[in-house]
C-alpha cells in the first residue's frame, strides 16, 4: 500500500466504527446535525461529539504521517475558495471524504455564497467568496464573453462552478436572452445600457423595447428616467448614456476603428491620453480599449508610446495568461475540455480561455489557425479576436457523439500535422447522456417485464 493511503487507513482503522464514519460522511455531504441525529436515533449534541471524535482521530494519524499537515492545508487555502483535490495534492493523499474532517480540524470551512455553503470547496476566509461574488455583481452589466475576465479580476478561482452559482435563485446576476449578464433587479435597464454602449449613439424608446423586453414605450421611458446612467436628449427625445461626453453620432463602426483613427491623427501617444481621446469619440470601457491594443494595426514605440505598426511600431503581443485546468499540452498535442451547453448544441462558436490562443501563437488580433478533421467534418478554426477567443462550431461533433447538455467534450489539437480530433470526455459514471440512456433502457426493460393488462370480457 502506497504512502498515499495513510488517511484511508486511518478512516477504516479500529479507532472509528461504522456509525462514526456514517456521521462524518453525512456532515461532509452538508446534512445538519439534527437530521443526522434523527437518522441514527441520537441527539444533535451526540452527533456533534462523534464528528469531533472523528476529526481528532484523523488529526492524530496526520500528525504521525505528515507532521506539518496543518501548515500545508492553510497554505493551500489562501484563495477565496479552494477545491478539495488541491488539499489532497498538498498532503499527497487520495481525494476522499475523510479529508473533509481533517480540513475542519485544521480550522477550514466551506465558503459561504448567496446559495449557501459551497460544498467540496474550502477556505480559511468563509466570507471571502461571497464578497468576491458581490463585487462581480457590482461590475455588471457584463457581456457574455466578459464574465470570466471580470471574475478573475475580483479573485474568483478559474475552476469555480460560476455558471451554476449564478443560476441559483439567490444570485444577483441573471443571463438574458442575448447571453449577457445583468443584475436581477435591473435586468431591463442593464440590457438597455449594453445596447446603447454597443450602438454607440442615442436610440429611441421604440428601439429599446426589444433589448429591454418591455411591451410599451411608456415603460421604457419610466425605467430609464429612474436610472442616472441614462439621459434623454431634447427635443428629439432619444436616449443616451450620461457617461458620454458627446451626444452625436460616432463615425466609427467599432472601438478598434476609433482607436486606430486617433493614433493615425495624433501620432505616437501615451496610453492614458489615447484612451481619453477614444472615449470622446466612441463610448467604450477602459478594459475593452486594452483589448483593442492587441490589434495587428497597433504597436508600441521604443519609448513606450502607442503608434501604428505601419509607421514602424512594434506589434503588441498578449502576455502569457495563466493556464486553466481545462487545458493541457503534452508533446505536440494540445488538449481542451469543453462542457457542452446550449451554445455548443445551437452551433455557436465556443468561447475559450486565451491561454489556448496564446499557445497556438495567436497573440494579436485578428489571427486564426485551422485544423483538419476526419469523417467529412469541416475544419476546426481557432480564432483570436480583440474581445475574445473562439473555436468554430462543435455542434455536429457533439450530436454524432450522442452528447447532451452537461457532457464533457475533449478536443485534441495536434500541432505537428495541424489536425484535430473530438472525443467524448465524460468520466465513467458521470455522463449525463449515458445516464439518460441507462434510465431509458431500464424503463424499457421494466415495460417488457410488466404483465399485460387483463382484457375485459365481451
C-alpha positions as CSV (number, residue, x, y, z in Angstrom):
1,X,0.0,0.0,0.0
2,X,1.4,3.4,-1.0
3,X,2.1,6.4,1.2
4,X,-1.0,8.0,-0.3
5,X,-3.2,5.6,1.6
6,X,-2.4,6.6,5.2
7,X,-5.5,8.7,5.5
8,X,-7.7,5.9,4.1
9,X,-6.2,3.5,6.6
10,X,-6.9,5.9,9.5
11,X,-10.5,6.3,8.2
12,X,-11.0,2.5,8.3
13,X,-9.0,1.9,11.5
14,X,-10.5,0.4,14.7
15,X,-10.4,3.8,16.2
16,X,-13.6,4.5,14.2
17,X,-16.7,2.4,13.8
18,X,-19.3,2.3,11.0
19,X,-21.5,4.8,12.8
20,X,-18.6,7.3,13.3
21,X,-17.8,7.1,9.6
22,X,-21.5,7.5,8.6
23,X,-21.9,10.6,10.8
24,X,-18.8,12.2,9.4
25,X,-19.7,11.4,5.8
26,X,-23.2,12.8,6.3
27,X,-21.7,16.1,7.6
28,X,-19.4,16.3,4.6
29,X,-22.5,16.0,2.4
30,X,-24.0,19.0,4.0
31,X,-26.6,17.4,6.3
32,X,-27.5,19.0,9.6
33,X,-26.7,17.6,13.0
34,X,-30.4,17.4,13.7
35,X,-31.0,15.4,10.6
36,X,-28.1,13.0,11.3
37,X,-29.2,12.6,14.9
38,X,-32.7,11.7,13.9
39,X,-31.4,9.1,11.4
40,X,-29.2,7.4,14.0
41,X,-31.5,7.7,17.0
42,X,-29.2,10.1,18.9
43,X,-29.3,13.8,20.0
44,X,-27.9,16.6,18.0
45,X,-25.1,17.0,20.6
46,X,-24.2,13.3,20.4
47,X,-23.8,13.6,16.6
48,X,-21.6,16.7,17.1
49,X,-19.4,14.8,19.6
50,X,-18.9,11.9,17.2
51,X,-17.9,14.3,14.4
52,X,-15.3,15.9,16.8
53,X,-14.0,12.4,17.7
54,X,-13.5,11.5,14.0
55,X,-11.7,14.8,13.4
56,X,-9.3,14.2,16.3
57,X,-8.7,10.6,15.3
58,X,-7.7,11.6,11.8
59,X,-5.7,14.5,13.0
60,X,-3.7,12.1,15.2
61,X,-2.9,10.0,12.2
62,X,-1.9,13.0,10.2
63,X,0.5,14.1,13.0
64,X,2.3,10.8,12.6
65,X,2.3,10.6,8.8
66,X,2.6,14.3,7.8
67,X,3.7,16.4,10.8
68,X,3.2,19.8,9.1
69,X,-0.2,19.0,7.7
70,X,-1.9,22.0,9.2
71,X,0.6,24.4,7.7
72,X,0.2,22.7,4.3
73,X,-3.6,22.9,4.4
74,X,-3.7,26.6,5.4
75,X,-1.1,27.4,2.7
76,X,-3.4,25.8,0.1
77,X,-6.4,27.8,1.3
78,X,-5.3,31.3,0.6
79,X,-7.8,31.8,-2.2
80,X,-11.5,32.7,-1.5
81,X,-12.3,29.1,-2.3
82,X,-10.1,26.0,-3.0
83,X,-11.3,22.6,-4.3
84,X,-10.7,19.6,-2.0
85,X,-8.5,18.0,-4.6
86,X,-5.9,20.7,-4.0
87,X,-5.6,19.8,-0.4
88,X,-5.3,16.1,-1.3
89,X,-2.4,17.0,-3.6
90,X,-0.8,19.1,-0.8
91,X,-0.8,16.1,1.6
92,X,0.0,13.5,-1.1
93,X,-3.2,11.5,-0.3
94,X,-6.1,10.3,-2.4
95,X,-9.1,12.6,-2.5
96,X,-11.5,11.0,-0.1
97,X,-14.5,12.1,2.2
98,X,-12.2,11.6,5.2
99,X,-10.2,14.7,4.1
100,X,-13.2,16.9,5.0
101,X,-13.0,16.0,8.7
102,X,-9.2,16.8,8.6
103,X,-9.9,20.2,7.0
104,X,-12.4,21.1,9.7
105,X,-9.9,20.1,12.4
106,X,-7.4,22.5,10.7
107,X,-9.8,25.4,11.0
108,X,-11.1,25.5,7.5
109,X,-14.8,25.6,6.4
110,X,-16.9,25.8,3.3
111,X,-17.1,29.2,1.6
112,X,-20.4,31.0,2.0
113,X,-22.3,32.2,-1.0
114,X,-25.8,33.5,-1.8
115,X,-26.7,29.9,-2.4
116,X,-25.4,28.7,1.0
117,X,-22.2,26.8,1.7
118,X,-20.3,25.7,-1.4
119,X,-19.7,22.0,-0.6
120,X,-16.5,20.4,-1.9
121,X,-14.7,23.8,-1.6
122,X,-12.8,25.0,1.4
123,X,-11.3,28.2,2.8
124,X,-9.9,30.0,5.9
125,X,-12.0,33.1,4.9
126,X,-15.6,31.9,4.9
127,X,-17.0,35.3,3.6
128,X,-14.3,35.8,1.0
129,X,-16.1,34.1,-1.8
130,X,-19.4,35.9,-1.1
131,X,-17.6,39.2,-1.1
132,X,-15.9,38.4,-4.4
133,X,-19.3,37.4,-5.9
134,X,-20.9,40.6,-4.7
135,X,-18.0,42.6,-6.4
136,X,-18.7,40.6,-9.6
137,X,-22.3,41.6,-9.4
138,X,-21.4,45.2,-8.9
139,X,-19.3,45.1,-12.1
140,X,-22.5,44.2,-14.1
141,X,-23.8,44.5,-16.7
142,X,-21.3,42.3,-18.5
143,X,-21.3,40.9,-22.0
144,X,-21.2,37.1,-22.1
145,X,-17.5,36.9,-23.1
146,X,-16.6,39.4,-20.3
147,X,-17.8,37.2,-17.4
148,X,-14.7,35.1,-16.8
149,X,-12.4,38.1,-17.2
150,X,-14.4,40.0,-14.6
151,X,-14.5,37.0,-12.3
152,X,-10.7,36.7,-12.5
153,X,-10.3,40.4,-11.7
154,X,-12.2,40.1,-8.4
155,X,-10.2,37.0,-7.4
156,X,-12.6,34.1,-8.2
157,X,-10.8,30.8,-8.9
158,X,-10.6,29.7,-12.6
159,X,-12.4,26.3,-12.0
160,X,-15.2,27.7,-9.8
161,X,-18.6,26.4,-11.0
162,X,-19.6,30.0,-11.7
163,X,-22.4,29.3,-14.1
164,X,-24.1,27.0,-11.5
165,X,-23.7,29.7,-8.8
166,X,-25.1,32.4,-11.0
167,X,-28.0,30.1,-12.0
168,X,-29.2,29.9,-8.4
169,X,-32.4,31.7,-7.3
170,X,-30.4,33.9,-4.9
171,X,-28.0,35.1,-7.5
172,X,-27.8,38.8,-8.0
173,X,-27.0,38.2,-11.7
174,X,-29.0,36.5,-14.5
175,X,-28.2,35.7,-18.1
176,X,-30.5,37.4,-20.5
177,X,-31.6,36.1,-23.9
178,X,-28.7,37.8,-25.6
179,X,-26.2,35.9,-23.4
180,X,-25.2,38.9,-21.3
181,X,-25.1,39.0,-17.5
182,X,-27.3,41.6,-16.0
183,X,-28.5,42.4,-12.5
184,X,-31.6,40.5,-11.5
185,X,-33.4,43.6,-10.2
186,X,-32.3,45.9,-13.1
187,X,-32.2,43.4,-16.0
188,X,-34.1,45.7,-18.4
189,X,-32.1,48.8,-17.7
190,X,-28.8,46.9,-17.7
191,X,-29.8,45.4,-21.1
192,X,-30.5,48.9,-22.4
193,X,-27.1,50.1,-21.1
194,X,-25.3,47.4,-23.1
195,X,-27.5,48.0,-26.1
196,X,-26.6,51.7,-26.1
197,X,-22.9,51.0,-25.4
198,X,-22.8,48.7,-28.4
199,X,-24.7,51.1,-30.7
200,X,-22.5,54.0,-29.8
201,X,-25.3,56.5,-30.4
202,X,-28.6,57.6,-28.9
203,X,-31.6,55.4,-29.6
204,X,-35.4,56.0,-29.4
205,X,-37.6,54.4,-26.8
206,X,-39.0,52.2,-29.6
207,X,-35.6,50.8,-30.4
208,X,-35.1,49.9,-26.8
209,X,-38.3,47.9,-26.5
210,X,-36.7,44.7,-27.7
211,X,-33.5,44.6,-25.7
212,X,-35.4,45.6,-22.5
213,X,-38.2,43.0,-23.2
214,X,-40.7,45.7,-22.4
215,X,-44.1,46.0,-24.1
216,X,-44.7,49.7,-24.1
217,X,-42.7,52.9,-24.8
218,X,-44.0,54.4,-21.6
219,X,-42.5,51.6,-19.6
220,X,-39.1,52.2,-21.3
221,X,-39.2,55.9,-20.5
222,X,-40.2,55.4,-16.9
223,X,-37.5,52.8,-16.3
224,X,-34.7,54.9,-17.8
225,X,-35.8,58.1,-16.0
226,X,-35.2,56.3,-12.7
227,X,-31.6,55.4,-13.6
228,X,-29.0,58.1,-13.6
229,X,-26.9,56.2,-16.2
230,X,-29.3,57.4,-18.9
231,X,-30.2,60.8,-20.2
232,X,-32.9,62.0,-22.6
233,X,-31.8,64.3,-25.4
234,X,-34.2,67.1,-26.2
235,X,-36.0,68.0,-28.4
236,X,-35.9,64.6,-30.3
237,X,-36.4,62.5,-27.2
238,X,-33.8,59.9,-27.9
239,X,-31.9,58.2,-25.0
240,X,-28.2,58.2,-24.4
241,X,-25.7,57.3,-21.7
242,X,-24.9,60.0,-19.2
243,X,-21.2,59.0,-19.3
244,X,-20.9,60.0,-22.9
245,X,-19.0,63.3,-23.2
246,X,-20.5,63.8,-26.6
247,X,-24.1,63.4,-27.9
248,X,-23.6,63.0,-31.6
249,X,-23.4,60.0,-33.9
250,X,-20.0,58.4,-34.0
251,X,-18.5,57.8,-37.4
252,X,-16.7,54.7,-36.2
253,X,-18.1,51.2,-36.6
254,X,-16.3,49.7,-33.5
255,X,-13.8,50.6,-30.8
256,X,-10.7,49.3,-32.8
257,X,-11.6,51.6,-35.7
258,X,-11.9,54.6,-33.3
259,X,-8.6,53.8,-31.6
260,X,-6.8,53.4,-34.9
261,X,-8.3,56.7,-36.1
262,X,-7.0,58.6,-33.0
263,X,-3.5,57.1,-33.3
264,X,-3.4,57.9,-37.0
265,X,-4.2,61.5,-36.4
266,X,-2.2,62.1,-33.2
267,X,1.0,60.2,-33.9
268,X,2.8,58.4,-31.1
269,X,0.7,58.9,-27.9
270,X,0.6,57.7,-24.3
271,X,-1.9,55.0,-23.4
272,X,-3.7,57.3,-20.9
273,X,-4.1,60.1,-23.5
274,X,-5.1,57.7,-26.2
275,X,-7.9,56.2,-24.0
276,X,-9.2,59.6,-23.1
277,X,-9.4,60.7,-26.7
278,X,-11.0,57.5,-27.9
279,X,-13.8,57.6,-25.3
280,X,-14.6,61.1,-26.5
281,X,-15.2,59.7,-30.0
282,X,-16.6,56.2,-29.1
283,X,-18.1,55.2,-25.7
284,X,-16.3,52.1,-24.5
285,X,-14.8,50.8,-21.3
286,X,-11.0,51.0,-20.5
287,X,-11.0,47.2,-20.3
288,X,-12.2,47.0,-23.9
289,X,-9.7,49.5,-25.0
290,X,-6.9,47.4,-23.5
291,X,-8.1,44.5,-25.6
292,X,-8.0,46.8,-28.7
293,X,-4.3,47.3,-28.2
294,X,-3.8,43.7,-29.4
295,X,-5.0,44.7,-32.9
296,X,-2.4,43.9,-35.6
297,X,-2.6,47.6,-36.6
298,X,-1.4,48.9,-33.2
299,X,2.1,48.8,-31.8
300,X,4.5,50.3,-29.2
301,X,7.4,52.6,-29.8
302,X,10.8,52.2,-28.2
303,X,9.9,54.8,-25.6
304,X,6.6,53.1,-24.6
305,X,4.1,55.2,-26.7
306,X,1.3,53.8,-28.8
307,X,1.6,54.1,-32.6
308,X,0.7,52.4,-35.8
309,X,2.6,49.2,-36.9
310,X,2.6,50.7,-40.4
311,X,4.8,53.6,-39.0
312,X,7.3,51.2,-37.5
313,X,5.9,50.5,-34.1
314,X,6.5,47.0,-32.6
315,X,3.3,44.9,-32.5
316,X,1.9,44.4,-29.0
317,X,1.5,40.8,-28.2
318,X,-0.5,39.3,-25.4
319,X,1.5,38.2,-22.3
320,X,1.1,34.5,-21.4
321,X,-2.2,34.2,-19.4
322,X,-2.5,31.6,-16.5
323,X,-3.1,28.0,-17.8
324,X,-6.6,26.8,-16.9
325,X,-7.3,23.3,-15.5
326,X,-9.3,22.6,-18.6
327,X,-6.3,22.7,-21.0
328,X,-3.0,20.8,-21.2
329,X,-0.1,20.5,-23.5
330,X,1.7,17.1,-23.9
331,X,4.3,16.9,-26.7
332,X,2.7,18.4,-29.8
333,X,-0.9,17.7,-28.6
334,X,-2.9,20.4,-27.1
335,X,-5.9,19.1,-25.1
336,X,-9.0,21.1,-24.2
337,X,-12.0,20.0,-22.2
338,X,-15.2,21.9,-23.1
339,X,-18.6,21.5,-21.3
340,X,-21.4,21.1,-23.7
341,X,-24.0,23.8,-23.2
342,X,-26.8,25.4,-25.3
343,X,-24.3,27.4,-27.3
344,X,-22.5,24.3,-28.4
345,X,-25.8,22.5,-29.3
346,X,-27.0,25.5,-31.2
347,X,-23.9,25.6,-33.3
348,X,-22.5,28.8,-32.0
349,X,-18.7,29.4,-31.8
350,X,-17.4,28.2,-28.4
351,X,-15.6,30.8,-26.3
352,X,-12.3,29.5,-24.9
353,X,-9.6,30.7,-22.5
354,X,-7.0,32.9,-24.2
355,X,-4.2,30.5,-23.0
356,X,-5.2,28.3,-25.9
357,X,-4.7,31.0,-28.5
358,X,-1.5,32.2,-26.8
359,X,-0.1,28.6,-27.0
360,X,-1.1,28.5,-30.7
361,X,0.8,31.7,-31.4
362,X,-2.3,33.8,-31.9
363,X,-1.1,36.7,-29.8
364,X,-2.5,39.6,-31.8
365,X,-5.9,40.1,-33.4
366,X,-7.4,39.2,-35.7
367,X,-5.5,35.9,-36.0
368,X,-6.6,32.3,-36.6
369,X,-5.3,28.8,-37.0
370,X,-7.2,25.9,-38.8
371,X,-7.1,22.2,-38.0
372,X,-8.3,19.5,-40.4
373,X,-10.8,16.9,-39.1
374,X,-11.8,13.4,-40.3
375,X,-15.1,11.9,-41.4
376,X,-16.2,14.7,-43.7
377,X,-16.3,17.3,-40.9
378,X,-15.5,20.9,-41.7
379,X,-12.0,22.1,-40.4
380,X,-11.9,23.5,-36.9
381,X,-10.8,27.1,-36.6
382,X,-9.4,28.7,-33.5
383,X,-9.7,32.5,-33.7
384,X,-8.2,35.3,-31.6
385,X,-10.2,38.5,-31.7
386,X,-9.7,41.7,-29.8
387,X,-12.6,40.9,-27.5
388,X,-12.4,37.1,-27.1
389,X,-11.1,33.8,-28.3
390,X,-13.3,31.2,-30.0
391,X,-13.3,27.7,-31.5
392,X,-15.6,27.2,-34.5
393,X,-18.8,25.3,-34.2
394,X,-18.6,21.8,-32.5
395,X,-22.4,21.1,-32.8
396,X,-22.1,18.3,-35.4
397,X,-19.4,16.5,-33.4
398,X,-21.4,16.7,-30.1
399,X,-24.5,15.4,-31.8
400,X,-22.7,12.5,-33.5
401,X,-21.1,11.5,-30.2
402,X,-24.6,11.5,-28.6
403,X,-23.8,14.3,-26.2
404,X,-26.3,16.2,-24.0
405,X,-26.0,19.4,-22.2
406,X,-23.5,18.9,-19.3
407,X,-21.4,16.4,-21.1
408,X,-17.7,17.0,-21.5
409,X,-16.2,17.3,-25.0
410,X,-12.5,16.5,-25.4
411,X,-10.8,18.5,-28.2
412,X,-7.3,17.3,-29.2
413,X,-5.3,19.7,-31.4
414,X,-2.2,18.1,-33.0
415,X,0.3,20.9,-33.7
416,X,2.6,18.7,-35.8
417,X,0.2,17.9,-38.6
418,X,-2.5,20.6,-37.9
419,X,-5.2,18.0,-37.4
420,X,-8.0,17.9,-34.7
421,X,-10.0,15.1,-33.0
422,X,-13.1,15.5,-30.9
423,X,-14.0,12.8,-28.4
424,X,-16.5,12.1,-25.6
425,X,-14.6,13.2,-22.5
426,X,-17.0,12.4,-19.7
427,X,-15.8,10.4,-16.7
428,X,-17.3,6.9,-16.5
429,X,-20.3,7.0,-14.2
430,X,-20.7,10.8,-14.5
431,X,-22.1,11.3,-18.0
432,X,-25.5,13.0,-18.5
433,X,-26.0,11.3,-21.9
434,X,-25.1,7.8,-20.7
435,X,-27.2,8.2,-17.5
436,X,-30.2,9.2,-19.6
437,X,-29.7,6.2,-21.9
438,X,-29.4,3.9,-18.9
439,X,-32.7,5.2,-17.5
440,X,-34.5,4.7,-20.8
441,X,-33.1,1.2,-21.1
442,X,-34.3,0.4,-17.5
443,X,-37.7,1.8,-18.3
444,X,-38.0,-0.3,-21.5
445,X,-36.8,-3.4,-19.6
446,X,-39.4,-2.9,-16.9
447,X,-42.1,-2.4,-19.5
448,X,-41.2,-5.8,-21.1
449,X,-41.4,-7.5,-17.7
450,X,-44.7,-5.9,-16.7
451,X,-47.6,-8.3,-17.3
452,X,-50.2,-7.2,-19.9
453,X,-53.4,-5.6,-18.6
454,X,-56.3,-8.0,-18.3
455,X,-58.8,-7.8,-21.1
456,X,-62.4,-7.2,-20.3
457,X,-64.9,-9.9,-21.2
458,X,-67.1,-9.1,-24.2
